[in-house]
C-alpha cells in the first residue's frame, strides 16, 4: 500500500507542478498546484510578496530535484511554492 501511495502522490505532484521564472508566474501557478521558482527570488521581500498572495514556500531543492547537500549555492536551488492554507 505504501508503494502505491508514494507512486500516486509522486505522479500527482509531477502533473501539478510548473517550473517558472518569476514570482508573478509562481503566484499564478500556485493557485492550482505547485511552482518551482529559482531560490534567488525568495528574498525576504520575495517571500513577503508570495505570502501576501496566499502562497508559501514549502521547501528548497536542488534544481532538477533532490535535497540540497553540503554548501549548495542558492543559484543551484529551486523553491517549491504552493497555496497557503
N, C-alpha and C positions, 0 to 999 in steps of 0.2 A: 504494500500500500504506500509506503514512504517513497519508493522509487517512482511510482506512478504520479503521486502528488508533486514531487520535485520536477518531473518531466512536464507536467501540465502547467505548473507555475512558471517554469522557465520559458515555455512556449508563449504563454500569455504575456509575460514581461517583454519578451523579444518583439512580439507583434504590436505591443502598445507603446514602444519606446522610439523616439525620434532623436537623431543626432542633430543639434542645432548650433548656430554660431553667435547668437546674441541673446540677451536677456529677454527681449521682446518675443523672440521665437520660443524661448523656453517657457515663458508665461502662457503663450498660446497653446503649445503642445501639452503642457501640464493640465490643461482643462479636461483632456480626455485620456490621459495616460502619463507617461514619464518622458522626461527630456534629459539628454546628456549634453551638457554645456561645458566649454573649456573652463577649467577651475580658476584660471586667472581672472575671469569675470566676476567671481564670487568674492569680492572685497566686502568690507563692512557695508558700503553703500549698495553694492550689488545684491547682497543678501537682504538688506532692508527693503530694496525695491521689490524683490520676489515676495517677501513677507507681506508687503502692502497689498499685493495682488492675490494673497491667499495661497502662495506657493512656498514650499520649504525644501531645503537641501536634505536629502535622505542619506547620502554617503558620497565619498570620493573614491574613485577607482582609477587604475591606470587606463590610459587611452586604449581602447580596444578590449577592455575587461581585465579583471584581476585586481587583487589587493595591492595597494602601494607598499613597497618594501624599501627598507634602508633609507637612503637620502634621496628619495624620489623628488624631482623638481616639480613645482607647480605647473610648469609648462607641459609636463607629461601626464597630467591628471585631468579627469573629467569629473564634474559634479553631476550626480543623479538627482534630479528635482521632480517634485510632484505636488499635487494639491495638498494643502494642509487641512486637516480636519479638526 
